[in-house]
Amino acid sequence: MENIKFIEIIPSDFKEIYSIEKKAYPIPWSEKIMASMMEGNEYKIKITYYDKIVAYVFMMVVLDEATVLNITVDPEHQGKGLGRKLLQYVKTELSKKGIISIFLEVRESNRNAFALYESEGFHEIDLRKNYYPTKNGREHAIIMACMLMNG
C-alpha cells in the first residue's frame, strides 16, 4: 500500500481510534482504558492511509523491554499487510532505542495473529490461562516474545 505513514498517536486521535477498536473486537477495550492510553506515556504509533487512521499500536516500554498492549488493524483494511508493516516498524524503531525484547499476548483462538507474530520472530513462551473474556466465558492467552538485534 502506497501513501501510508507511521505517526505518533496524539490525544485528538481518540475518536477515530476508539471507533476502530469497537469494530475490530467483540470485547473492545473500555472507553476509559483507551482514553487513559491516549493520554499516557506509552509508545504509541498509528498508520495513516491518505490521512485516515487504519492501524495502531500501544506499547509499554520499561528499561530495555517493550510489551505490546494493543495492536489493531481496522477490519476494513485487514489482509493488506498493515499489521506486519506496523510490527516491523516498531521492531526497527525500538531496536534503535536500545530495546532488546518485545513481549505480547494473543488470544489462543486468533490463529492469524499467532501466525503473523511467529513469522516476525516471536516465539511462544508461556500460556496465561483464562485470560481473555469471551461471549461465553474466557480463553487462554499465548504469551510470546521476540528478541531484537541491536547494533
PyMOL commands that set and color helices and strands:
alter all, ss='L'
color gray80, all
select helices_A, chain A and resi 11-24+31-39+75-77+82-96+111-119
alter helices_A, ss='H'
color red, helices_A
select strands_A, chain A and resi 4-8+43-49+52-62+65-73+101-107+123-134+137-147
alter strands_A, ss='S'
color yellow, strands_A
deselect
rebuild
show_as cartoon
